[in-house]
Amino acid sequence: ATIIVMNGPNLNLLGQREPDQYGHETLADVEALCIETAKQYGHDIDFRQSNHEGVLIDSIHEAGRLIKEGKVLGVVFNPGAYTHTSIALHDAIKGAEVPVIEVHISNVHARESFRHHSYISPCATGIIVGFGVQGYALGIQGLVNKLS
Ligand code: DQA
């Protein structure tokens, strides 16, 4: 099956953006890591990034349809700053019944207090925080172990 890996706002800047927080690897490097990890389990990756909340919501709805058709296993999702603001993404995940592994590159709990709350966590299947970009690989492994 396919695993959808979704990235929210500003993650297209990965590698150049606050390297102390997020490291030097680019989003293209993360995509390669995800493809390599999924391949070990015989799965494919559909890798996405958007800076737009509505586009991310549409992707969650599409994931819900593809899961019901048996084409997609679930979603590994780094929602970026929408984590801390988006009731709409929370509702989309619930409404479309999509298994989501929430991933954060940095340890959000060791940072500003506005990063401590997540609207995504209550509807996430699992959460991976603070392991750098390796968290995406851990997210894929966790999703596969839990769902296939
Ligand atoms: C992030 C953490 C968020 O607080 C931040 O807004 C991001 C990236 C992370 O991966 O650590 O954009 O989701």
Backbone and ligand atoms as CSV (ligand in chain L), in Angstrom:
chain,resi,resn,atom,element,x,y,z
A,1,ALA,N,N,0.845,-1.202,0.000
A,1,ALA,CA,C,0.000,0.000,0.000
A,1,ALA,C,C,0.884,1.257,0.000
A,2,THR,N,N,0.222,2.374,-0.046
A,2,THR,CA,C,0.934,3.657,-0.028
A,2,THR,C,C,0.767,4.316,1.334
A,3,ILE,N,N,1.836,4.927,1.799
A,3,ILE,CA,C,1.788,5.764,3.005
A,3,ILE,C,C,1.936,7.210,2.542
A,4,ILE,N,N,0.993,8.053,2.934
A,4,ILE,CA,C,1.088,9.476,2.596
A,4,ILE,C,C,1.876,10.175,3.695
A,5,VAL,N,N,2.929,10.891,3.288
A,5,VAL,CA,C,3.699,11.706,4.230
A,5,VAL,C,C,3.390,13.164,3.904
A,6,MET,N,N,2.785,13.849,4.864
A,6,MET,CA,C,2.359,15.244,4.646
A,6,MET,C,C,3.174,16.191,5.505
A,7,ASN,N,N,3.510,17.321,4.921
A,7,ASN,CA,C,4.262,18.369,5.617
A,7,ASN,C,C,3.538,19.701,5.474
A,8,GLY,N,N,3.428,20.397,6.591
A,8,GLY,CA,C,2.743,21.681,6.610
A,8,GLY,C,C,3.664,22.855,6.330
A,9,PRO,N,N,3.233,24.049,6.751
A,9,PRO,CA,C,3.897,25.290,6.373
A,9,PRO,C,C,5.361,25.386,6.806
A,10,ASN,N,N,6.143,25.987,5.942
A,10,ASN,CA,C,7.564,26.320,6.146
A,10,ASN,C,C,8.501,25.120,6.096
A,11,LEU,N,N,7.939,23.918,5.982
A,11,LEU,CA,C,8.819,22.745,5.937
A,11,LEU,C,C,9.513,22.604,4.584
A,12,ASN,N,N,9.033,23.352,3.564
A,12,ASN,CA,C,9.775,23.440,2.300
A,12,ASN,C,C,11.131,24.126,2.506
A,13,LEU,N,N,11.267,24.875,3.607
A,13,LEU,CA,C,12.530,25.582,3.892
A,13,LEU,C,C,13.517,24.735,4.694
A,14,LEU,N,N,13.144,23.489,4.948
A,14,LEU,CA,C,14.003,22.614,5.765
A,14,LEU,C,C,15.423,22.562,5.186
A,15,GLY,N,N,16.421,22.629,6.089
A,15,GLY,CA,C,17.819,22.660,5.657
A,15,GLY,C,C,18.412,24.044,5.800
A,16,GLN,N,N,17.613,25.073,5.453
A,16,GLN,CA,C,18.074,26.463,5.599
A,16,GLN,C,C,17.392,27.158,6.765
A,17,ARG,N,N,16.263,26.582,7.210
A,17,ARG,CA,C,15.433,27.209,8.226
A,17,ARG,C,C,15.901,26.804,9.624
A,18,GLU,N,N,16.281,27.739,10.482
A,18,GLU,CA,C,16.653,27.484,11.875
A,18,GLU,C,C,17.349,26.124,12.047
A,19,PRO,N,N,18.530,25.964,11.445
A,19,PRO,CA,C,19.196,24.645,11.492
A,19,PRO,C,C,19.474,24.140,12.913
A,20,ASP,N,N,19.575,25.063,13.904
A,20,ASP,CA,C,19.766,24.625,15.291
A,20,ASP,C,C,18.567,23.807,15.780
A,21,GLN,N,N,17.379,24.177,15.294
A,21,GLN,CA,C,16.160,23.441,15.679
A,21,GLN,C,C,15.932,22.226,14.787
A,22,TYR,N,N,16.140,22.430,13.469
A,22,TYR,CA,C,15.626,21.451,12.510
A,22,TYR,C,C,16.711,20.709,11.728
A,23,GLY,N,N,17.989,21.070,11.945
A,23,GLY,CA,C,19.077,20.373,11.270
A,23,GLY,C,C,19.325,20.877,9.857
A,24,HIS,N,N,20.232,20.227,9.179
A,24,HIS,CA,C,20.684,20.684,7.860
A,24,HIS,C,C,20.090,19.883,6.707
A,25,GLU,N,N,19.345,18.824,7.033
A,25,GLU,CA,C,18.787,18.031,5.943
A,25,GLU,C,C,17.586,18.738,5.311
A,26,THR,N,N,17.467,18.576,4.002
A,26,THR,CA,C,16.391,19.243,3.266
A,26,THR,C,C,15.154,18.343,3.209
A,27,LEU,N,N,14.048,18.920,2.718
A,27,LEU,CA,C,12.824,18.120,2.583
A,27,LEU,C,C,13.018,17.012,1.535
A,28,ALA,N,N,13.868,17.267,0.552
A,28,ALA,CA,C,14.191,16.220,-0.440
A,28,ALA,C,C,14.913,15.053,0.240
A,29,ASP,N,N,15.799,15.373,1.207
A,29,ASP,CA,C,16.469,14.315,1.979
A,29,ASP,C,C,15.444,13.520,2.796
A,30,VAL,N,N,14.474,14.228,3.372
A,30,VAL,CA,C,13.430,13.558,4.167
A,30,VAL,C,C,12.606,12.638,3.274
A,31,GLU,N,N,12.287,13.121,2.078
A,31,GLU,CA,C,11.522,12.279,1.140
A,31,GLU,C,C,12.291,10.998,0.821
A,32,ALA,N,N,13.606,11.128,0.566
A,32,ALA,CA,C,14.439,9.947,0.254
A,32,ALA,C,C,14.454,8.977,1.442
A,33,LEU,N,N,14.570,9.516,2.652
A,33,LEU,CA,C,14.545,8.688,3.867
A,33,LEU,C,C,13.217,7.931,3.993
A,34,CYS,N,N,12.120,8.627,3.711
A,34,CYS,CA,C,10.791,8.006,3.812
A,34,CYS,C,C,10.628,6.890,2.788
A,35,ILE,N,N,11.062,7.152,1.550
A,35,ILE,CA,C,10.951,6.145,0.483
A,35,ILE,C,C,11.746,4.895,0.859
A,36,GLU,N,N,12.974,5.120,1.350
A,36,GLU,CA,C,13.860,4.018,1.733
A,36,GLU,C,C,13.253,3.203,2.887
A,37,THR,N,N,12.679,3.898,3.870
A,37,THR,CA,C,12.090,3.223,5.036
A,37,THR,C,C,10.866,2.403,4.622
A,38,ALA,N,N,9.981,3.012,3.840
A,38,ALA,CA,C,8.750,2.328,3.425
A,38,ALA,C,C,9.056,1.098,2.577
A,39,LYS,N,N,10.080,1.221,1.743
A,39,LYS,CA,C,10.493,0.133,0.846
A,39,LYS,C,C,10.835,-1.136,1.630
A,40,GLN,N,N,11.445,-0.965,2.817
A,40,GLN,CA,C,11.814,-2.105,3.666
A,40,GLN,C,C,10.586,-2.917,4.066
A,41,TYR,N,N,9.418,-2.295,4.059
A,41,TYR,CA,C,8.175,-2.978,4.427
A,41,TYR,C,C,7.309,-3.263,3.201
A,42,GLY,N,N,7.841,-2.975,2.016
A,42,GLY,CA,C,7.093,-3.206,0.787
A,42,GLY,C,C,6.023,-2.168,0.512
A,43,HIS,N,N,6.169,-0.994,1.092
A,43,HIS,CA,C,5.195,0.077,0.882
A,43,HIS,C,C,5.796,1.225,0.055
A,44,ASP,N,N,4.897,2.037,-0.505
A,44,ASP,CA,C,5.302,3.211,-1.283
A,44,ASP,C,C,4.979,4.487,-0.504
A,45,ILE,N,N,5.629,5.565,-0.918
A,45,ILE,CA,C,5.407,6.868,-0.272
A,45,ILE,C,C,4.802,7.850,-1.267
A,46,ASP,N,N,3.779,8.556,-0.802
A,46,ASP,CA,C,3.231,9.710,-1.527
A,46,ASP,C,C,3.584,10.918,-0.655
A,47,PHE,N,N,4.576,11.696,-1.099
A,47,PHE,CA,C,5.171,12.752,-0.264
A,47,PHE,C,C,4.619,14.112,-0.650
A,48,ARG,N,N,4.116,14.852,0.330
A,48,ARG,CA,C,3.454,16.130,0.039
A,48,ARG,C,C,3.904,17.230,0.996
A,49,GLN,N,N,3.871,18.452,0.512
A,49,GLN,CA,C,4.103,19.619,1.380
A,49,GLN,C,C,3.202,20.744,0.902
A,50,SER,N,N,2.570,21.457,1.852
A,50,SER,CA,C,1.835,22.657,1.482
A,50,SER,C,C,1.922,23.691,2.583
A,51,ASN,N,N,1.938,24.956,2.162
A,51,ASN,CA,C,1.900,26.066,3.113
A,51,ASN,C,C,0.467,26.522,3.373
A,52,HIS,N,N,-0.514,25.807,2.812
A,52,HIS,CA,C,-1.905,26.247,2.858
A,52,HIS,C,C,-2.780,25.261,3.625
A,53,GLU,N,N,-3.443,25.752,4.629
A,53,GLU,CA,C,-4.269,24.909,5.499
A,53,GLU,C,C,-5.328,24.141,4.706
A,54,GLY,N,N,-6.002,24.825,3.782
A,54,GLY,CA,C,-7.069,24.182,3.014
A,54,GLY,C,C,-6.555,23.053,2.133
A,55,VAL,N,N,-5.356,23.225,1.587
A,55,VAL,CA,C,-4.753,22.167,0.755
A,55,VAL,C,C,-4.462,20.936,1.627
A,56,LEU,N,N,-3.993,21.178,2.851
A,56,LEU,CA,C,-3.711,20.070,3.777
A,56,LEU,C,C,-5.013,19.357,4.157
A,57,ILE,N,N,-6.070,20.124,4.359
A,57,ILE,CA,C,-7.386,19.540,4.682
A,57,ILE,C,C,-7.880,18.683,3.521
A,58,ASP,N,N,-7.747,19.204,2.286
A,58,ASP,CA,C,-8.138,18.423,1.104
A,58,ASP,C,C,-7.342,17.117,1.027
A,59,SER,N,N,-6.047,17.174,1.366
A,59,SER,CA,C,-5.204,15.969,1.345
A,59,SER,C,C,-5.671,14.940,2.365
A,60,ILE,N,N,-6.081,15.403,3.542
A,60,ILE,CA,C,-6.609,14.484,4.570
A,60,ILE,C,C,-7.896,13.819,4.064
A,61,HIS,N,N,-8.780,14.618,3.447
A,61,HIS,CA,C,-10.025,14.043,2.902
A,61,HIS,C,C,-9.719,13.004,1.836
A,62,GLU,N,N,-8.760,13.338,0.951
A,62,GLU,CA,C,-8.364,12.408,-0.117
A,62,GLU,C,C,-7.785,11.131,0.497
A,63,ALA,N,N,-6.955,11.299,1.547
A,63,ALA,CA,C,-6.386,10.132,2.235
A,63,ALA,C,C,-7.504,9.237,2.769
A,64,GLY,N,N,-8.536,9.848,3.348
A,64,GLY,CA,C,-9.672,9.082,3.877
A,64,GLY,C,C,-10.324,8.220,2.796
A,65,ARG,N,N,-10.516,8.819,1.600
A,65,ARG,CA,C,-11.108,8.063,0.476
A,65,ARG,C,C,-10.192,6.933,0.049
A,66,LEU,N,N,-8.887,7.217,-0.072
A,66,LEU,CA,C,-7.930,6.214,-0.552
A,66,LEU,C,C,-7.765,5.075,0.462
A,67,ILE,N,N,-7.900,5.383,1.754
A,67,ILE,CA,C,-7.839,4.345,2.797
A,67,ILE,C,C,-9.042,3.413,2.652
A,68,LYS,N,N,-10.219,3.992,2.433
A,68,LYS,CA,C,-11.437,3.171,2.289
A,68,LYS,C,C,-11.357,2.283,1.051
A,69,GLU,N,N,-10.644,2.754,0.022
A,69,GLU,CA,C,-10.445,1.949,-1.199
A,69,GLU,C,C,-9.320,0.935,-1.035
A,70,GLY,N,N,-8.642,0.951,0.111
A,70,GLY,CA,C,-7.559,-0.008,0.369
A,70,GLY,C,C,-6.243,0.346,-0.301
A,71,LYS,N,N,-6.142,1.566,-0.818
A,71,LYS,CA,C,-4.930,1.964,-1.553
A,71,LYS,C,C,-3.898,2.617,-0.651
A,72,VAL,N,N,-4.358,3.190,0.453
A,72,VAL,CA,C,-3.466,3.910,1.379
A,72,VAL,C,C,-3.618,3.319,2.772
A,73,LEU,N,N,-2.467,3.230,3.485
A,73,LEU,CA,C,-2.443,2.674,4.840
A,73,LEU,C,C,-2.778,3.751,5.881
A,74,GLY,N,N,-2.179,4.892,5.731
A,74,GLY,CA,C,-2.381,5.973,6.696
A,74,GLY,C,C,-1.464,7.132,6.363
A,75,VAL,N,N,-1.409,8.088,7.284
A,75,VAL,CA,C,-0.690,9.333,7.025
A,75,VAL,C,C,0.321,9.598,8.136
A,76,VAL,N,N,1.535,9.946,7.742
A,76,VAL,CA,C,2.544,10.491,8.661
A,76,VAL,C,C,2.550,11.984,8.408
A,77,PHE,N,N,2.295,12.772,9.450
A,77,PHE,CA,C,1.973,14.188,9.249
A,77,PHE,C,C,2.769,15.079,10.199
A,78,ASN,N,N,3.576,15.969,9.614
A,78,ASN,CA,C,4.158,17.075,10.373
A,78,ASN,C,C,3.382,18.334,9.992
A,79,PRO,N,N,2.449,18.757,10.835
A,79,PRO,CA,C,1.587,19.889,10.471
A,79,PRO,C,C,2.240,21.259,10.681
A,80,GLY,N,N,3.528,21.301,11.076
A,80,GLY,CA,C,4.181,22.590,11.309
A,80,GLY,C,C,3.394,23.401,12.322
A,81,ALA,N,N,3.352,24.709,12.121
A,81,ALA,CA,C,2.691,25.587,13.094
A,81,ALA,C,C,1.172,25.393,13.141
A,82,TYR,N,N,0.577,24.773,12.099
A,82,TYR,CA,C,-0.871,24.489,12.162
A,82,TYR,C,C,-1.202,23.518,13.288
A,83,THR,N,N,-0.187,22.766,13.761
A,83,THR,CA,C,-0.349,21.911,14.939
A,83,THR,C,C,-1.020,22.678,16.081
A,84,HIS,N,N,-0.544,23.914,16.246
A,84,HIS,CA,C,-0.903,24.689,17.435
A,84,HIS,C,C,-2.108,25.604,17.212
A,85,THR,N,N,-2.639,25.601,15.988
A,85,THR,CA,C,-3.719,26.556,15.667
A,85,THR,C,C,-4.955,25.930,15.025
A,86,SER,N,N,-4.814,24.743,14.413
A,86,SER,CA,C,-5.837,24.335,13.448
A,86,SER,C,C,-6.885,23.359,13.978
A,87,ILE,N,N,-8.013,23.923,14.408
A,87,ILE,CA,C,-9.172,23.086,14.735
A,87,ILE,C,C,-9.688,22.430,13.455
A,88,ALA,N,N,-9.517,23.123,12.314
A,88,ALA,CA,C,-10.008,22.589,11.037
A,88,ALA,C,C,-9.280,21.293,10.652
A,89,LEU,N,N,-7.967,21.224,10.907
A,89,LEU,CA,C,-7.234,19.981,10.621
A,89,LEU,C,C,-7.641,18.876,11.598
A,90,HIS,N,N,-7.844,19.233,12.847
A,90,HIS,CA,C,-8.351,18.282,13.850
A,90,HIS,C,C,-9.666,17.666,13.354
A,91,ASP,N,N,-10.587,18.536,12.928
A,91,ASP,CA,C,-11.897,18.062,12.467
A,91,ASP,C,C,-11.776,17.210,11.214
A,92,ALA,N,N,-10.837,17.569,10.321
A,92,ALA,CA,C,-10.648,16.811,9.076
A,92,ALA,C,C,-10.182,15.384,9.383
A,93,ILE,N,N,-9.219,15.262,10.293
A,93,ILE,CA,C,-8.665,13.941,10.645
A,93,ILE,C,C,-9.756,13.069,11.259
A,94,LYS,N,N,-10.545,13.667,12.152
A,94,LYS,CA,C,-11.659,12.934,12.779
A,94,LYS,C,C,-12.723,12.578,11.749
A,95,GLY,N,N,-13.098,13.576,10.957
A,95,GLY,CA,C,-14.199,13.410,10.009
A,95,GLY,C,C,-13.895,12.391,8.930
A,96,ALA,N,N,-12.654,12.399,8.458
A,96,ALA,CA,C,-12.272,11.487,7.367
A,96,ALA,C,C,-11.769,10.150,7.912
A,97,GLU,N,N,-11.699,10.023,9.257
A,97,GLU,CA,C,-11.273,8.772,9.917
A,97,GLU,C,C,-9.920,8.286,9.401
A,98,VAL,N,N,-8.950,9.189,9.436
A,98,VAL,CA,C,-7.612,8.881,8.912
A,98,VAL,C,C,-6.651,8.591,10.065
A,99,PRO,N,N,-6.002,7.413,10.069
A,99,PRO,CA,C,-4.945,7.172,11.055
A,99,PRO,C,C,-3.735,8.063,10.761
A,100,VAL,N,N,-3.409,8.912,11.720
A,100,VAL,CA,C,-2.327,9.881,11.546
A,100,VAL,C,C,-1.257,9.662,12.609
A,101,ILE,N,N,-0.009,9.566,12.173
A,101,ILE,CA,C,1.122,9.642,13.098
A,101,ILE,C,C,1.635,11.079,13.019
A,102,GLU,N,N,1.548,11.794,14.137
A,102,GLU,CA,C,1.998,13.196,14.210
A,102,GLU,C,C,3.507,13.199,14.468
A,103,VAL,N,N,4.237,13.921,13.634
A,103,VAL,CA,C,5.701,13.986,13.768
A,103,VAL,C,C,6.140,15.437,13.933
A,104,HIS,N,N,7.015,15.667,14.908
A,104,HIS,CA,C,7.706,16.956,15.026
A,104,HIS,C,C,9.202,16.696,15.087
A,105,ILE,N,N,9.929,17.411,14.266
A,105,ILE,CA,C,11.385,17.252,14.190
A,105,ILE,C,C,12.023,17.667,15.512
A,106,SER,N,N,11.595,18.819,16.015
A,106,SER,CA,C,12.137,19.351,17.270
A,106,SER,C,C,11.300,18.850,18.446
A,107,ASN,N,N,11.862,18.940,19.657
A,107,ASN,CA,C,11.085,18.636,20.858
A,107,ASN,C,C,10.279,19.874,21.226
A,108,VAL,N,N,9.044,19.907,20.729
A,108,VAL,CA,C,8.198,21.092,20.909
A,108,VAL,C,C,7.965,21.411,22.391
A,109,HIS,N,N,8.057,20.407,23.258
A,109,HIS,CA,C,7.799,20.611,24.696
A,109,HIS,C,C,8.960,21.308,25.400
A,110,ALA,N,N,10.132,21.329,24.755
A,110,ALA,CA,C,11.289,22.023,25.313
A,110,ALA,C,C,11.424,23.431,24.734
A,111,ARG,N,N,10.411,23.862,23.973
A,111,ARG,CA,C,10.475,25.168,23.301
A,111,ARG,C,C,9.423,26.125,23.878
A,112,GLU,N,N,9.057,27.151,23.123
A,112,GLU,CA,C,8.106,28.155,23.624
A,112,GLU,C,C,6.792,27.484,24.048
A,113,SER,N,N,6.131,28.090,25.040
A,113,SER,CA,C,4.901,27.474,25.569
A,113,SER,C,C,3.810,27.384,24.494
A,114,PHE,N,N,3.830,28.299,23.483
A,114,PHE,CA,C,2.787,28.207,22.445
A,114,PHE,C,C,2.938,26.971,21.568
A,115,ARG,N,N,4.071,26.266,21.705
A,115,ARG,CA,C,4.245,25.004,20.959
A,115,ARG,C,C,3.866,23.776,21.787
A,116,HIS,N,N,3.449,23.985,23.038
A,116,HIS,CA,C,3.187,22.842,23.916
A,116,HIS,C,C,1.835,22.205,23.655
A,117,HIS,N,N,0.893,23.008,23.103
A,117,HIS,CA,C,-0.436,22.445,22.832
A,117,HIS,C,C,-0.564,22.048,21.363
A,118,SER,N,N,-1.151,20.870,21.149
A,118,SER,CA,C,-1.409,20.394,19.787
A,118,SER,C,C,-2.886,20.089,19.606
A,119,TYR,N,N,-3.475,20.661,18.536
A,119,TYR,CA,C,-4.848,20.292,18.165
A,119,TYR,C,C,-4.885,18.939,17.457
A,120,ILE,N,N,-3.717,18.451,17.033
A,120,ILE,CA,C,-3.656,17.201,16.265
A,120,ILE,C,C,-3.537,15.986,17.191
A,121,SER,N,N,-2.802,16.150,18.306
A,121,SER,CA,C,-2.527,15.002,19.194
A,121,SER,C,C,-3.777,14.242,19.648
A,122,PRO,N,N,-4.890,14.921,20.010
A,122,PRO,CA,C,-6.056,14.156,20.473
A,122,PRO,C,C,-6.655,13.231,19.410
A,123,CYS,N,N,-6.376,13.505,18.127
A,123,CYS,CA,C,-6.924,12.620,17.086
A,123,CYS,C,C,-5.808,11.845,16.374
A,124,ALA,N,N,-4.587,11.854,16.954
A,124,ALA,CA,C,-3.468,11.108,16.357
A,124,ALA,C,C,-3.440,9.676,16.879
A,125,THR,N,N,-2.997,8.760,16.018
A,125,THR,CA,C,-2.796,7.364,16.411
A,125,THR,C,C,-1.529,7.248,17.256
A,126,GLY,N,N,-0.512,8.043,16.938
A,126,GLY,CA,C,0.736,8.065,17.688
A,126,GLY,C,C,1.450,9.378,17.430
A,127,ILE,N,N,2.408,9.683,18.279
A,127,ILE,CA,C,3.099,10.975,18.205
A,127,ILE,C,C,4.599,10.752,18.367
A,128,ILE,N,N,5.396,11.355,17.488
A,128,ILE,CA,C,6.857,11.259,17.572
A,128,ILE,C,C,7.431,12.668,17.586
A,129,VAL,N,N,8.195,12.946,18.622
A,129,VAL,CA,C,8.647,14.315,18.878
A,129,VAL,C,C,10.130,14.318,19.244
A,130,GLY,N,N,10.925,15.177,18.607
A,130,GLY,CA,C,12.265,15.471,19.107
A,130,GLY,C,C,13.381,14.578,18.608
A,131,PHE,N,N,13.110,13.727,17.620
A,131,PHE,CA,C,14.149,12.835,17.093
A,131,PHE,C,C,14.755,13.334,15.787
A,132,GLY,N,N,14.565,14.626,15.501
A,132,GLY,CA,C,15.063,15.147,14.230
A,132,GLY,C,C,14.288,14.539,13.072
A,133,VAL,N,N,14.867,14.602,11.870
A,133,VAL,CA,C,14.150,14.089,10.695
A,133,VAL,C,C,13.998,12.562,10.748
A,134,GLN,N,N,14.782,11.900,11.603
A,134,GLN,CA,C,14.640,10.459,11.813
A,134,GLN,C,C,13.219,10.113,12.289
A,135,GLY,N,N,12.550,11.102,12.898
A,135,GLY,CA,C,11.166,10.910,13.358
A,135,GLY,C,C,10.218,10.471,12.246
A,136,TYR,N,N,10.488,10.901,11.019
A,136,TYR,CA,C,9.640,10.470,9.893
A,136,TYR,C,C,9.765,8.960,9.674
A,137,ALA,N,N,11.007,8.453,9.771
A,137,ALA,CA,C,11.228,7.006,9.608
A,137,ALA,C,C,10.553,6.247,10.750
A,138,LEU,N,N,10.688,6.774,11.973
A,138,LEU,CA,C,10.048,6.147,13.134
A,138,LEU,C,C,8.528,6.170,12.970
A,139,GLY,N,N,8.011,7.255,12.419
A,139,GLY,CA,C,6.569,7.373,12.187
A,139,GLY,C,C,6.068,6.320,11.203
A,140,ILE,N,N,6.833,6.129,10.134
A,140,ILE,CA,C,6.467,5.117,9.131
A,140,ILE,C,C,6.494,3.729,9.770
A,141,GLN,N,N,7.556,3.434,10.530
A,141,GLN,CA,C,7.669,2.127,11.192
A,141,GLN,C,C,6.497,1.906,12.157
A,142,GLY,N,N,6.171,2.946,12.932
A,142,GLY,CA,C,5.068,2.851,13.895
A,142,GLY,C,C,3.742,2.606,13.204
A,143,LEU,N,N,3.504,3.327,12.117
A,143,LEU,CA,C,2.252,3.168,11.358
A,143,LEU,C,C,2.135,1.753,10.802
A,144,VAL,N,N,3.227,1.265,10.210
A,144,VAL,CA,C,3.221,-0.075,9.613
A,144,VAL,C,C,2.994,-1.129,10.702
A,145,ASN,N,N,3.697,-1.002,11.836
A,145,ASN,CA,C,3.549,-1.961,12.922
A,145,ASN,C,C,2.134,-1.981,13.476
A,146,LYS,N,N,1.529,-0.816,13.535
A,146,LYS,CA,C,0.203,-0.728,14.127
A,146,LYS,C,C,-0.910,-1.167,13.171
A,147,LEU,N,N,-0.715,-0.918,11.876
A,147,LEU,CA,C,-1.849,-1.050,10.956
A,147,LEU,C,C,-1.772,-2.187,9.942
A,148,SER,N,N,-0.575,-2.788,9.730
A,148,SER,CA,C,-0.581,-3.822,8.671
A,148,SER,C,C,-0.321,-5.215,9.215
L,1,DQA,C1,C,7.543,21.555,13.978
L,1,DQA,C2,C,7.315,22.290,15.304
L,1,DQA,C3,C,6.325,23.426,15.135
L,1,DQA,O1,O,6.144,24.103,16.385
L,1,DQA,C4,C,6.834,24.442,14.122
L,1,DQA,O2,O,5.882,25.447,13.918
L,1,DQA,C5,C,7.220,23.794,12.831
L,1,DQA,C6,C,7.962,22.528,12.870
L,1,DQA,C7,C,8.673,20.487,14.092
L,1,DQA,O3,O,8.753,19.666,13.192
L,1,DQA,O4,O,9.428,20.484,15.060
L,1,DQA,O5,O,6.994,24.351,11.763
L,1,DQA,O6,O,6.350,20.896,13.601
